[in-house]
Amino acid sequence: MQYFKISNDSARYLCKELIRHEFIEDDIFGKYVVTEKGNALAQTKFVKRMNKEKADLIFQKFMDRVEEVNSDNTFLYSVKQLFLFGSYLDRSSDDFGDLDIAFVLERKIKDDKDFMAAQQKLIQDACENGKVFSSIVEEVYYSETMVLKHLKNRSPYISLHRLSDVLELGAPHKQIYPLSDELNV
């Protein structure tokens, strides 16, 4: 309760309301578990919706960053393929929550030994510049994370997903990179 700076009574009321609305439930050990509905709420982005003009501008700037990543050897991965899915696929719409983009990345350095050496140099440089890694997993994925962070550019309107996840969901999607002549944005 101290973390949230609320009283015990307020915390109990909050928990009761979360249970009543099915965002959490009691488990057999007397602890609270987040439900599927609660997870959906946690994934919700509370950003203002955007019109077509703003969505197109954000998309174009995103595509510019794709070219930056692919031409800058600081990044150890290039963007091999991109796919649009979600509401932005409907070109007649003028109301969008975000741009859902599926990606496939590819290592720029094909040789495993050379790639690992470049990855270690990147990690070493990051550490020398004050980066602190919280785990070995964060280190292993650092070069890929660098690409994704650059592409997203902290935009709440860009939602990046691995293509395999989109295919698993069976979501309708359209390849946009390498650029398809069918999509004129």
ZAZAMAR-211983 format. One record per residue: residue number from 1; x, y, z of N, C-alpha, C in turn. Coordinates in pm, 1 decimal, m for minus. Each point is the difference from the previous one (the first is absolute). Last residue first. Example, Ala and Ser with C-alpha at 12.3 -4.5 7.8 and 13.67 -1.06 7.14 Angstrom:
BEGIN
   seq         nx         ny         nz        cax        cay        caz         cx         cy         cz
     2     1285.0     m225.0      708.0       82.0      119.0        6.0      m77.0      109.0       73.0
     1       29.0     m572.0       m7.0      m89.0      119.0        0.0       90.0      120.0        0.0
//
This chain:
BEGIN
   seq         nx         ny         nz        cax        cay        caz         cx         cy         cz
   185      130.5      491.4    m5002.5      m17.5       81.3      120.7       80.1      126.6      m15.9
   184     m182.1     m443.2     m290.8       53.1      134.4      m22.4      m30.5       87.2      120.2
   183       19.2     m547.0     m165.4      m29.0       90.6      113.1       65.7      134.9      m25.9
   182       47.9     m365.5     m309.5     m144.0        4.6       28.0      m35.0      100.9      109.6
   181      449.7     m127.7     m153.4      m62.7      102.3      m84.0     m147.8       18.5       32.9
   180      383.1     m157.3      355.9      m91.9      m58.7      m96.7      m64.6      113.8      m78.5
   179      484.1      m50.5      298.6     m119.0       74.4      m37.3      m77.5      m69.3     m110.9
   178      296.1     m279.4      349.4       27.1       94.2     m105.7     m130.4       53.1      m59.6
   177     m176.6       m2.7      308.5      144.3       14.5      m21.6       59.3     m137.4      m16.4
   176     m462.1       56.0       62.2       27.2      137.9      m40.3      148.1       25.3      m21.6
   175     m419.1     m415.9       44.9      142.3       32.2       m2.8       19.5      141.9      m52.7
   174     m434.3     m187.3      272.2       46.2       33.8     m134.8      146.0       39.2        5.7
   173     m432.5     m282.0      300.4      117.9       85.8       m5.7       41.1       20.0     m144.7
   172     m386.7     m241.2      385.1       23.3       47.7     m137.3      116.7       98.4        0.7
   171      m20.9     m380.9      377.8      m46.8      135.5      m29.3       25.2       35.2     m146.5
   170       92.2     m408.4      290.5      m79.0       m4.3     m121.8      m55.0      135.5      m39.9
   169      302.0     m159.5      373.9     m134.1       51.6       27.4      m92.1      m10.3     m120.8
   168      452.6     m124.0      m44.2      m62.1      m91.4       95.8     m142.8       43.3       33.2
   167      266.7      281.5     m267.7      m40.9     m119.0      m74.3      m70.9      m99.5       90.7
   166      185.7      377.8      197.4     m114.1       40.4      m83.1      m52.1     m120.1      m79.1
   165      391.4      m57.1      255.3     m115.5       20.5       88.6     m125.4       34.2      m79.9
   164      414.6      m38.9     m227.0      m46.9     m132.0       43.6     m122.2       12.2       91.5
   163      234.7      389.4     m143.5      m90.3      m53.8     m101.7      m56.5     m134.3       44.3
   162      138.1      365.3      363.8       67.7      m97.3      m85.2     m101.9      m57.9      m98.4
   161      m68.0      495.0      192.8      m25.3     m140.5       32.5       83.0      m88.2      m92.1
   160     m109.4      559.1      179.5       81.5      m94.4      m75.4      m21.3     m142.7       50.7
   159     m244.7      513.8       m9.1       m3.5     m126.9       72.4       71.2     m104.7      m85.4
   158      m71.0      570.5       52.8       59.1     m109.0      m77.0        4.4     m123.8       87.8
   157     m153.2      427.6      157.5      m86.3      m34.9     m112.1       55.0     m113.8      m85.6
   156      213.2      228.3      377.4     m107.0      m85.3       52.1      m92.9      m49.0     m111.9
   155      538.8      135.1      m28.2     m135.0       38.5      m41.2     m104.2      m93.8       61.0
   154      508.3       12.3       17.0      m82.3       35.2      116.0     m143.2       40.8      m35.5
   153      316.5     m186.2     m320.9       28.6      140.6       30.4      m89.8       53.8      111.8
   152       41.2     m431.7     m284.3     m116.5       48.1       75.1       15.4      146.7       37.1
   151      362.9     m217.4     m215.7     m117.0        1.0      m88.4     m121.5       60.4       69.1
   150      392.7      m64.7      253.1       19.7      105.9     m100.2     m122.3       10.4      m91.8
   149        7.4     m347.3      313.3      m17.3      129.5       67.0       17.2      115.2      m98.9
   148       82.3     m434.6     m156.7     m142.7       19.3       26.9      m26.7      132.5       69.6
   147      450.5     m126.1      m83.0      m71.3       22.0     m126.0     m146.6       32.6       28.1
   146      267.1     m124.6      366.5       42.6      131.2      m52.9      m76.9       35.3     m126.8
   145      m51.0     m430.7      184.3      m78.0      101.4       72.1       35.6      140.3      m47.4
   144      253.0     m362.3     m160.3     m134.2       m1.7      m58.9      m87.3      108.5       64.1
   143      428.5      m62.9      175.2       12.4       52.5     m137.1     m134.7        1.0      m71.9
   142       20.2     m184.0      446.2       26.7      144.2       m5.4        5.3       53.4     m142.9
   141      m73.9     m460.7      211.0      m92.8       62.6      m94.6       27.0      149.8      m20.9
   140      269.9     m262.1      299.4       m9.9      m82.6     m120.3      m86.6       67.2     m106.5
   139       34.8      199.9      433.2      123.5       12.7      m78.6      m11.5      m73.4     m132.6
   138     m349.3      m47.7      307.3       m0.8      135.5      m54.9      124.6       24.5      m84.8
   137      m22.0     m401.6      233.3      m97.9       m0.6     m110.2       m5.6      137.9      m65.1
   136      253.6      m63.7      390.8       71.6      m51.5     m117.4      m93.1       m0.9     m121.6
   135     m114.5      359.8      375.4       14.0     m145.3       m7.7       80.7      m37.7     m123.9
   134      m77.5      454.3      133.6      m63.1      m62.7      116.2       14.9     m151.4       m0.4
   133      323.7      416.0     m195.6      m90.6     m106.0      m42.7      m54.7      m70.6      122.6
   132      201.5      511.0     m106.3        4.6     m111.0       94.6     m103.6     m102.1      m45.2
   131      294.6      451.1     m217.7     m113.8      m93.9       m7.3       22.5     m111.7      101.2
   130      317.8      368.7      m99.2      m90.4        6.4      114.5     m120.1      m91.8       m3.3
   129      387.4       48.0     m312.2      m79.1      123.3       m4.7     m107.5        5.1      107.7
   128      278.5     m379.1      m55.1       94.5      110.0       19.8      m70.6      135.3       m0.8
   127     m251.2     m385.4     m101.9       39.0       m0.5      142.0       94.6      115.5       31.6
   126     m119.0      m68.6     m449.6     m117.1       45.8       75.9       33.3        8.1      148.8
   125      323.0     m183.3     m288.1      m12.4      144.9      m20.8     m116.5       57.3       80.8
   124       50.3     m467.5        1.4      111.3       63.4       72.3       m7.9      152.6      m12.3
   123     m302.8     m252.7     m251.8      m32.8       m9.0      142.9      106.8       70.1       83.2
   122       79.7      m39.1     m460.2     m115.3       87.9       21.4      m37.8        4.9      148.7
   121      329.0     m305.9     m133.3       52.9      136.3       m8.9     m111.0      101.6       27.6
   120     m121.1     m452.1      m30.0       74.0       24.4      123.5       58.5      141.1        2.6
   119     m215.6     m139.2     m395.7      m98.3       11.9      108.6       71.7       31.6      132.0
   118      264.3      m97.1     m373.5      m62.0      131.7      m15.2     m101.3       25.1      112.1
   117      195.2     m424.5      m16.5      102.9       99.0       32.4      m58.0      141.3       m8.9
   116     m273.4     m354.9     m135.5       17.3       m2.1      145.6      105.0      102.4       43.8
   115      m64.4      m62.1     m463.8     m117.1       62.9       61.0       16.0        7.6      151.2
   114      326.1     m231.8     m245.1       11.8      144.8      m21.5     m117.0       75.0       63.5
   113      m13.1     m469.8       12.7      113.2       47.9       80.1       15.5      151.6      m12.1
   112     m330.0     m219.3     m269.2      m32.0       m2.2      143.7      110.8       59.2       85.7
   111     m117.2      141.0     m514.2       88.9      m92.7       69.8      m23.3        8.7      151.1
   110     m232.2      300.1     m291.6      m48.2     m137.9      m13.2       84.9     m100.0       78.6
   109     m146.6      534.2       41.4      123.3      m78.6       m3.1      m40.4     m146.1        3.4
   108     m345.0      300.5       17.5       80.4       57.1     m108.1      129.6      m77.8      m17.7
   107     m488.0     m186.5      188.3      135.3       40.4       39.2       74.8       54.2     m121.1
   106     m534.9       35.2       49.2      102.5      m89.8      m53.3      137.0       51.5       43.2
   105     m585.2       39.5      113.9      134.7       55.6       m1.4       97.8     m105.5      m50.3
   104     m553.1      117.3      m27.2       98.3     m107.8       m7.2      135.2       69.4       m9.3
   103     m537.6      163.8      170.0      134.6       12.6      m55.9       72.1     m134.2       m7.1
   102     m516.5      292.3       48.8       73.3     m123.7       26.1      134.2        9.3      m72.5
   101     m377.8      378.0      186.5      100.4      m36.8      m99.3       71.8     m126.8       45.5
   100     m436.0      368.9       97.6       47.2     m134.1       32.8       91.4      m47.1     m112.2
    99     m175.9      490.5      195.9       45.8      m67.5     m120.9       56.9     m134.1       43.7
    98     m405.0      290.3      255.5      144.5      m14.0      m14.8       30.4      m64.0     m134.9
    97     m433.3      172.8      107.1       55.9       m1.0      134.7      151.0       m8.1       m4.0
    96     m362.7      217.1     m374.1       93.9     m106.9       33.1       47.5       13.2      144.1
    95     m349.1      193.3     m423.9        8.0       m5.6      145.5       83.9     m120.8       38.9
    94     m168.1      112.8     m441.8       65.8      124.3       42.2       11.8        5.8      152.5
    93      m69.8     m385.2     m453.9      m28.1       47.4      135.6       73.1      131.3       27.8
    92       43.1     m272.8     m399.3     m113.8       92.6       m6.7      m31.6       59.0      137.5
    91      343.3     m334.1      m80.7       43.3      130.8      m51.9     m116.4       98.8       m8.9
    90      123.3     m447.6      292.0     m119.2       56.5      m64.3       30.6      142.8      m43.1
    89      323.9     m238.5      244.2      m17.2      m68.6     m128.8     m117.8       57.1      m78.5
    88      108.0      124.4      450.3       66.2       80.8     m102.9       m4.4      m67.7     m137.5
    87     m171.2     m210.2      411.6      m87.7      101.4      m59.4       64.8       79.1     m113.2
    86      221.2     m477.7       98.2      m82.2       86.4       84.2      m71.2      107.8      m79.6
    85      477.2     m184.3     m159.5     m123.1      m68.8       35.7      m78.6       94.0       90.4
    84      475.5      m23.6     m350.5     m103.0       73.8       72.7     m112.6      m96.1       35.1
    83      545.8      m95.0      m93.0     m138.8      m27.1      m36.2      m90.4       88.7       83.9
    82      562.5      m81.5     m170.1      m99.4       64.5       85.9     m138.4      m30.5      m54.8
    81      561.8     m185.7      m39.8     m138.0        9.7      m45.9      m84.0       72.2      103.4
    80      479.0       m7.0       34.9      m15.1      m81.1     m120.8     m139.8       13.7      m58.9
    79      348.0      299.5      319.3     m140.9      m34.2      m13.4      m14.7      m72.1     m133.3
    78      459.8      m16.7      294.2      m73.3       82.0      m96.8     m145.8      m44.7        1.4
    77      438.0      m19.0      377.0     m112.1      m61.8      m71.8      m54.8       98.4     m101.6
    76      353.6      121.6      286.4       45.4     m131.3      m45.0     m108.8      m78.5      m72.4
    75      125.1      548.1       68.9     m102.8      m99.9       27.6       44.8     m133.0      m59.5
    74      269.9      355.0      m79.0       m5.2       m3.2      146.1     m102.0     m104.5       44.3
    73       67.0      125.4     m459.9       61.8     m122.7       49.8       17.6       m2.1      151.5
    72     m359.3      241.7     m354.1       94.7       33.1      107.7       55.3     m128.5       61.2
    71     m348.6       17.7     m343.0      121.0       59.4      m56.7      108.7       29.3      103.7
    70     m437.0     m190.1      106.2       58.7      m85.2     m102.9      129.2       55.7      m58.6
    69     m251.4      249.8      324.2       49.0     m125.7       59.2       72.9      m82.7     m104.8
    68     m215.5      389.7     m152.0      114.1       32.7       86.2       62.4     m126.8       57.5
    67     m401.1      m41.9     m241.7      113.9       24.4      m89.8      126.3       35.1       79.7
    66     m394.3      m45.8      241.9       35.4     m131.2      m56.4      121.3       15.7      m90.6
    65     m198.6      387.6      166.0       87.2      m63.8       98.9       39.5     m141.1      m43.5
    64     m306.4      235.5     m265.2      130.3       68.4       m8.2       98.7      m63.8       97.6
    63     m444.2     m143.2       19.2       68.9      m56.4     m117.7      135.9       66.5      m22.8
    62     m274.0      172.4      342.7       41.4     m135.7       34.7       79.5      m61.2     m115.3
    61     m203.7      408.8      m76.3      119.0       17.2       84.2       53.1     m135.7       45.6
    60     m401.5       m0.8     m240.7      110.2       41.9      m87.2      129.1       18.2       79.5
    59     m398.1     m102.6      239.3       43.7     m113.2      m82.0      119.9       38.8      m86.6
    58     m209.0      336.6      248.0       71.6      m90.6       90.7       54.3     m119.8      m77.7
    57     m272.6      293.2     m238.6      125.4       66.5       35.7       84.7      m89.6       90.9
    56     m436.2     m145.3     m113.5       88.3       m5.4     m116.9      135.8       63.9       29.2
    55     m335.0       28.9      331.4       44.8     m138.9      m14.5       97.8      m13.3     m116.7
    54     m211.1      416.2       64.0      100.4      m24.2      103.8       55.5     m142.1      m11.3
    53     m347.2      111.3     m293.3      115.8       85.6      m27.3      111.7      m25.7      101.2
    52     m423.2     m215.0       58.5       78.2      m57.6     m109.1      128.0       80.8      m26.4
    51     m191.4       44.9      493.2      m64.3       m1.1     m130.7       97.3      m54.3     m104.8
    50      m18.9     m130.1      545.1       56.6       89.6     m101.7      m76.8      m12.9     m130.3
    49      m62.9      m69.0      583.4       m5.5      m60.1     m132.5       50.7      101.3     m103.0
    48      170.2       m0.2      512.3     m104.0       56.4      m85.2        4.3      m67.1     m137.1
    47      169.8     m268.1      430.2       44.2      111.6      m83.6     m116.8       42.3      m87.9
    46      110.9     m382.2      351.8      m87.3      113.8       25.1       53.6      122.7      m73.2
    45       25.1     m562.4      m49.6       75.6      124.0      m12.6      m96.9      116.1       18.1
    44       m0.8     m543.3      169.8      m68.7      113.3      m61.0       90.0      122.6       m1.6
    43       87.0     m436.3      207.8       57.0       23.4     m132.7      m59.7      121.9      m69.4
    42     m156.0     m155.0      427.0      140.3       39.9       16.6       65.6       32.6     m134.6
    41     m441.3     m175.6        8.3        2.8      137.5       50.1      144.0       50.1       11.9
    40      m58.9     m446.5     m111.6      m42.9       84.5     m112.1        1.7      147.1       41.1
    39       82.9     m318.7      332.4      114.5       11.6      m91.2      m34.3       88.3     m119.1
    38     m346.1     m101.5      296.4       97.7       89.1       63.7      122.7       20.3      m86.2
    37     m320.3     m313.0     m139.4      m56.6      135.0      m12.5       95.8      103.0       61.4
    36      107.4     m448.5       57.7       18.2       35.4     m140.7      m51.4      142.3      m25.8
    35      135.4      m69.3      500.5      m79.4      m78.5      m95.5       34.0       41.6     m142.9
    34      295.2        9.9      481.4      m56.9       82.1     m106.6      m71.2      m91.1      m99.6
    33       69.3      m95.4      532.5       52.6      m36.5     m130.4      m69.8       87.6     m103.3
    32       98.0      m21.3      578.7      m76.2       45.8     m115.5       72.8      m36.6     m128.2
    31        4.2     m277.6      484.1       62.1      113.7      m68.1      m87.1       38.4     m118.7
    30      m57.6     m386.4      300.1      m42.5      125.0       62.4       67.9      122.6      m58.9
    29       32.1     m471.2     m143.3       94.3       35.1      105.3      m34.6      132.5       68.1
    28     m236.4     m188.8     m380.7      m15.7      m93.9      111.4       93.6       30.1      116.9
    27     m151.4      410.6     m306.8       44.8     m134.3      m33.5       m9.3      m87.9      124.1
    26     m283.6      461.1     m179.4       75.9      m68.3      105.1       49.3     m133.0      m54.0
    25      m77.9      416.6     m335.7      m75.2      m99.9       75.8       90.2      m57.9      107.3
    24      m67.5      458.3     m380.6       83.5      m89.8       79.5      m91.6     m101.7       67.2
    23     m194.6      285.0     m302.5      136.6       31.3      m42.4      101.8      m84.3       76.5
    22     m513.5       35.4       25.8       71.0     m115.1      m58.2      136.4       34.1      m59.9
    21     m339.1      263.4      265.7        4.4       25.2     m144.8       83.6     m103.5      m75.1
    20      m40.4      m28.7      472.5     m138.0       13.6      m48.0       m5.1       19.3     m151.2
    19      421.2       m3.2      216.2      m59.4     m133.8       m3.1     m141.4        6.9      m58.5
    18      215.8      403.9       69.9       70.8      m71.4     m107.1      m53.3     m142.6      m13.1
    17     m163.1      259.8      354.4      m50.9       50.0     m128.6       68.1      m70.9     m117.6
    16      150.8      m97.6      438.1     m137.1      m47.9      m16.3      m57.5       42.4     m136.0
    15      423.6      168.7      120.2        6.2     m143.3      m31.4     m139.5      m58.0      m22.1
    14       28.1      448.0      144.5       52.0      m13.5     m135.7        4.4     m146.7      m41.4
    13     m114.1       97.6      445.1     m107.5       40.0      m91.4       44.6      m19.4     m145.8
    12      323.9      m69.7      331.0     m100.6     m106.4        4.7     m115.3       30.6      m96.7
    11      325.7      333.1       52.7       56.6     m116.0      m70.0      m99.7     m115.3       m3.4
    10     m108.3      383.4      250.6       m5.6       29.3     m144.3       52.6     m117.8      m81.2
     9       36.1      m29.2      466.3     m141.3       m2.8      m39.3      m15.7       24.8     m150.5
     8      429.1       42.7      190.4      m41.3     m140.6       m5.6     m146.0      m12.2      m43.0
     7      250.3      439.1     m168.9      m28.6      m63.4      129.3      m37.9     m146.6      m20.2
     6      340.7      260.1     m333.6     m143.5       m3.3       29.3      m19.6      m73.4      132.4
     5      414.4       72.2     m293.8      m37.7      110.8       88.1     m151.1       10.2       16.2
     4      291.3     m329.9     m236.9      m99.7       79.1      m71.4      m49.0      120.3       80.5
     3      322.6     m290.7      190.4       51.1       25.4     m134.6      m94.8       91.7      m76.4
     2     m117.9     m168.7      426.7       88.5      115.9        5.7       51.0       36.8     m138.5
     1     m263.2     m386.7       68.4      m81.1      118.1        0.0       86.5      126.0        0.0
//
